[in-house]
Structure formats: C-alpha cells, structure tokens
Amino acid sequence: MSKYDLIIIGGGGFGCSTAYYAARRGKKVLVLDQFGQGHDLGSSHGGTRIIRKAYFEHPDYVPLLQQGYKLWTKLEEISSRELLSPCGLMLSGQPESAVISGAREAAELHTLELEDMSTEEIEDRFPGYRIPDGQEVIYECDGGFLHVEDCVDTYITLAEKRGVEFRWNEPVTHWESDGETAKVWTEGTTYEADALVITAGAWASQSLADLPGFPQLSVLRKVMFWFPVMSDAYDYSMGSSCFFFEMPYGEFYGFPSLDGQSIKVCQHSGGEPVADPAQVDREFREEDMELVARFLGEVMPEVVPKPEDFAVCMYTMTPDSHFIVDRHPHYQNVVIGAGFSGHGFKFASVLGKALSDLAIDYETDLPVGFLGLERFKD
Ligand SMILES: Cc1cc2nc3c(=O)[nH]c(=O)nc-3n(C[C@H](O)[C@H](O)[C@H](O)COP(=O)(O)OP(=O)(O)OC[C@H]3O[C@@H](n4cnc5c(N)ncnc54)[C@H](O)[C@@H]3O)c2cc1C
C-alpha cells in the first residue's frame, strides 16, 4: 500500500492550493479527484472570480484577505503568470444595504481605502452604468478579479514540480481514520497517509456523511452568463472595473469586458437547490436569466440582454454562509475545507495554506478560528 504524508480528496481550487502549500513544506502529497484535470463540473471554472478586501460578509475575513492578496502576488512572481487583475470594484446599494454598510464597516475596522463616488464621477468614470435612485456607490481600488482556471492550473504545475501526485478520474469511495493514520479507498486501490484533507466542494456532504453534527450544506445551481456589449463603456482596457449591485430583487455582479465584445454578468442571490451535484441540470433555461436581463435593462443599457454563452456552476452553502475550515472533531489528522458558500475562491491561497498547516501541525497561525465547526453546536 502506498504511504503519503497527506492525501487530499478533491483537486479543485482548495485541494490544489492545499497540495502546493503542503509540498512547499516538504510533504509527500497525493490528490485524488473524481474528474479530469481542469474539468468544469464543480465550482472552480468560468474564467474569473472577484477578489476584494472591504468584506461586506464579515470584517473577520479581512486579515485573511490581506494575507491572501500577498500569497496570490507571490504565486504570480513564482510562476511568472498573471493571475490577479487589479481593475477595482464598484459596489452599489441603498446606504443601509448589507453590501454598502458591511463594506464600510470592514473598511473602517481595518483602515481600508474606499472611495465614495458622486453621480458626476460615476458618469465620468463609468459611463455605461445607470445608478438606481437612492443607491450609493463606493469604489474599492484594491478590488479586481482572479483568473480562476489559471490559478488552479498554476497550483497544479508548481505542486507537481515539488513531487505532488495527482490522480484524476479516480473517485474516492470512502475513508477511515484512527486519528494517527488515514486510509482512503478508490475503486481497486487503498491509500494511506498521516493526514487527510477533505476539499470536496459540492460533494463535501457525501464525504462527511458519517459526521454527527456536521451542518447541512445546501448545493445551489448557479448560471454564469456572457452577454454581447454595444460599446466600449465596459472595456477592461478602458479602465472599467468589476461591480456588485444590491437591487430590491437580488444581488448582481460582473467583470469588465476582457475582449471588448462580451461581458460576464451573473446573479449572486437565488439559485435552485441541487439534490445530487452529479445530476445538476447543465442545460440553459430561459428563466435563469430573467432577473439578470432585468438588471441589465435598468443598470447597464449598453449590454445586449440576450446571452451569447453560459455555464453552470455550484455554490455549496453553509447555514450561515460562512466557510468551514477546521479539523474533524473526532480525528485530529482529518481536516475539512468546505461550504465556501459562493464567495470562497479569493481565499484559496490563504486557506490552502491554513488547511495544509492544520493537516501538518494540527494548528495554524492564520486567523481561521471564526470558521470552525464549533459554531454549529446548539
Ligand atoms: C458561479 C460562481 C461564481 C463564483 N464567484 C466567486 C467570486 O467572484 N469570488 C470568489 O471568491 N468566489 C466565487 N465563487 C466561489 C468559488 O468559486 C468556490 O468557493 C470555490 O471555487 C470552491 O472550490 P472547491 O475546491 O471547494 O470546489 P471545487 O473546485 O468544485 O473542487 C472540489 C473537487 O472535489 C472533487 N471531489 C468531490 N468528491 C470527490 C470524491 N469522492 N472523490 C474524488 N474527488 C472528489 C470534485 O470532483 C471537485 O473537483 C463562485 C462560485 C460559483 C459557482
């Protein structure tokens, strides 16, 4: 039987970053994934992911993000690849909305730079947008986007250079631990390691089915859309930024147009519950884009509200929409990174490091305490 220091179930964004950071510490690592390398059947595909610091979801994420930004930059240096495009981020909502008040609170607590934008400034800098009455707009110059597939691919390439073994198309059927050694079974093969990390994305509940008290994770079907643009008002090359709008009928976000022809715009709120991630409906449905089209009509009139492309992805939600990064409560050598609730990718760098620390040292200096399982206890 092959013996490793660390086995990772799931070679998506978090599994690959964890593998890289563990390998940097000299560990012998195996990553197992049920699908092929670079697949688009989980949650780490679709070209781009927003990254930002003034974290409206909770200010406790900010110290992690500050580390996360440094690690993304370091990864760019090491790999000589552009992974993070710092184009800025425009946030818009009612003054009391979760997005605006939350971003302001995070910025104030952590002394982050946020710019209040007047109507004239918006018209001048972002002429493609019509800001709804009563909304405030704030701009975060540190905001931007990550090239999601390139980030994952970079982690894989650098991890392989350090000896990490990736076995693609090899689903894990079950695992066991006695607290010192973990065993993992795939069809026909058993692997053994000192520690196990479970980063199984939308399949996390299946890998943790036997854990009493593990919170219910709900998987949501999410659709990403690419729409044609009628002008250069949204062009990355013209200084256009990422955006996030809280509207009365939902939350919408998007990216600057990278090719000058089309723009990616999506709905963050909503999403159909998925009973089995393997069976998620990947077909286009007219109703998926109804609210996005309404948003475009009201806020981005120079976008043609008929998509030219789309892709289906999944959010894996915890009950409070905050992540789970912790050791298994019964086995000290099993670590869980799950429930990234539709906003996790920007943390793949720093939390990959935290997950590898937890697996190797059973502790980490990174401030992940607020993401522990303890909070779900009654
Ligand atoms: C539409 C969309 C937009 C998003 N936008 C943003 C954004 O702008 N900013 C941001 O920060 N985050 C965003 N996110 C969230 C972010 O992309 C995810 O949180 C992150 O990619 C999750 O990574 P993961 O490694 O947990 O999951 P995945 O990348 O899905 O990886 C899990 C892997 O585990 C494998 N696996 C599962 N079970 C087994 C098994 N039994 N055996 C073998 N392999 C197994 C799967 O095949 C999969 O490859 C978005 C997500 C979606 C869907």
The ligand as an SDF file (V2000), in Angstrom:
LIG
                    3D

 53 58  0  0  0  0  0  0  0  0999 V2000
  -20.9140   30.8600  -10.4400 C   0  0  0  0  0  0  0  0  0  0  0  0
  -19.9230   31.0230   -9.3270 C   0  0  0  0  0  0  0  0  0  0  0  0
  -19.3590   32.2620   -9.1070 C   0  0  0  0  0  0  0  0  0  0  0  0
  -18.4600   32.4600   -8.0610 C   0  0  0  0  0  0  0  0  0  0  0  0
  -17.9010   33.6900   -7.8930 N   0  0  0  0  0  0  0  0  0  0  0  0
  -16.9530   33.8720   -6.9410 C   0  0  0  0  0  0  0  0  0  0  0  0
  -16.2650   35.1060   -6.8700 C   0  0  0  0  0  0  0  0  0  0  0  0
  -16.4910   36.0360   -7.6660 O   0  0  0  0  0  0  0  0  0  0  0  0
  -15.2870   35.2270   -5.9180 N   0  0  0  0  0  0  0  0  0  0  0  0
  -14.9830   34.2090   -5.0600 C   0  0  0  0  0  0  0  0  0  0  0  0
  -14.1140   34.4000   -4.2140 O   0  0  0  0  0  0  0  0  0  0  0  0
  -15.6250   33.0230   -5.1180 N   0  0  0  0  0  0  0  0  0  0  0  0
  -16.5960   32.8300   -6.0350 C   0  0  0  0  0  0  0  0  0  0  0  0
  -17.2350   31.6180   -6.1550 N   0  0  0  0  0  0  0  0  0  0  0  0
  -16.9480   30.5540   -5.1940 C   0  0  0  0  0  0  0  0  0  0  0  0
  -15.7020   29.7640   -5.5090 C   0  0  0  0  0  0  0  0  0  0  0  0
  -15.5320   29.6190   -6.8950 O   0  0  0  0  0  0  0  0  0  0  0  0
  -15.7970   28.4210   -4.8010 C   0  0  0  0  0  0  0  0  0  0  0  0
  -15.9900   28.6550   -3.4160 O   0  0  0  0  0  0  0  0  0  0  0  0
  -14.5340   27.5980   -4.9830 C   0  0  0  0  0  0  0  0  0  0  0  0
  -14.1610   27.5060   -6.3340 O   0  0  0  0  0  0  0  0  0  0  0  0
  -14.7730   26.2130   -4.4000 C   0  0  0  0  0  0  0  0  0  0  0  0
  -13.6180   25.4220   -4.5810 O   0  0  0  0  0  0  0  0  0  0  0  0
  -13.5940   23.9200   -4.0310 P   0  0  0  0  0  0  0  0  0  0  0  0
  -12.2110   23.4480   -4.1830 O   0  0  0  0  0  0  0  0  0  0  0  0
  -14.2520   23.8900   -2.6840 O   0  0  0  0  0  0  0  0  0  0  0  0
  -14.6060   23.1470   -5.0080 O   0  0  0  0  0  0  0  0  0  0  0  0
  -14.3220   22.5090   -6.4560 P   0  0  0  0  0  0  0  0  0  0  0  0
  -13.4650   23.4020   -7.2490 O   0  0  0  0  0  0  0  0  0  0  0  0
  -15.6400   22.1050   -7.0200 O   0  0  0  0  0  0  0  0  0  0  0  0
  -13.4550   21.2310   -6.1200 O   0  0  0  0  0  0  0  0  0  0  0  0
  -13.9750   20.1120   -5.4490 C   0  0  0  0  0  0  0  0  0  0  0  0
  -13.3910   18.9130   -6.1270 C   0  0  0  0  0  0  0  0  0  0  0  0
  -13.6360   17.7530   -5.3360 O   0  0  0  0  0  0  0  0  0  0  0  0
  -13.8050   16.6680   -6.2160 C   0  0  0  0  0  0  0  0  0  0  0  0
  -14.4490   15.5770   -5.4730 N   0  0  0  0  0  0  0  0  0  0  0  0
  -15.5690   15.6590   -4.7270 C   0  0  0  0  0  0  0  0  0  0  0  0
  -15.8520   14.4640   -4.1570 N   0  0  0  0  0  0  0  0  0  0  0  0
  -14.8930   13.6040   -4.5610 C   0  0  0  0  0  0  0  0  0  0  0  0
  -14.6400   12.2220   -4.3290 C   0  0  0  0  0  0  0  0  0  0  0  0
  -15.4270   11.4820   -3.5590 N   0  0  0  0  0  0  0  0  0  0  0  0
  -13.5440   11.6730   -4.9040 N   0  0  0  0  0  0  0  0  0  0  0  0
  -12.7250   12.3980   -5.6860 C   0  0  0  0  0  0  0  0  0  0  0  0
  -12.9270   13.7130   -5.9520 N   0  0  0  0  0  0  0  0  0  0  0  0
  -13.9860   14.3060   -5.3940 C   0  0  0  0  0  0  0  0  0  0  0  0
  -14.6380   17.2560   -7.3350 C   0  0  0  0  0  0  0  0  0  0  0  0
  -14.5650   16.4830   -8.4940 O   0  0  0  0  0  0  0  0  0  0  0  0
  -14.0230   18.6490   -7.4810 C   0  0  0  0  0  0  0  0  0  0  0  0
  -13.0120   18.6630   -8.4770 O   0  0  0  0  0  0  0  0  0  0  0  0
  -18.1420   31.3830   -7.1930 C   0  0  0  0  0  0  0  0  0  0  0  0
  -18.6900   30.1210   -7.4150 C   0  0  0  0  0  0  0  0  0  0  0  0
  -19.5790   29.9300   -8.4840 C   0  0  0  0  0  0  0  0  0  0  0  0
  -20.1850   28.5860   -8.6980 C   0  0  0  0  0  0  0  0  0  0  0  0
  1  2  1  0
  2  3  1  0
  2 52  2  0
  3  4  2  0
  4  5  1  0
  4 50  1  0
  5  6  2  0
  6  7  1  0
  6 13  1  0
  7  8  2  0
  7  9  1  0
  9 10  1  0
 10 11  2  0
 10 12  1  0
 12 13  2  0
 13 14  1  0
 14 15  1  0
 14 50  1  0
 15 16  1  0
 16 17  1  0
 16 18  1  0
 18 19  1  0
 18 20  1  0
 20 21  1  0
 20 22  1  0
 22 23  1  0
 23 24  1  0
 24 25  2  0
 24 26  1  0
 24 27  1  0
 27 28  1  0
 28 29  2  0
 28 30  1  0
 28 31  1  0
 31 32  1  0
 32 33  1  0
 33 34  1  0
 33 48  1  0
 34 35  1  0
 35 36  1  0
 35 46  1  0
 36 37  1  0
 36 45  1  0
 37 38  2  0
 38 39  1  0
 39 40  1  0
 39 45  2  0
 40 41  1  0
 40 42  2  0
 42 43  1  0
 43 44  2  0
 44 45  1  0
 46 47  1  0
 46 48  1  0
 48 49  1  0
 50 51  2  0
 51 52  1  0
 52 53  1  0
M  END
$$$$
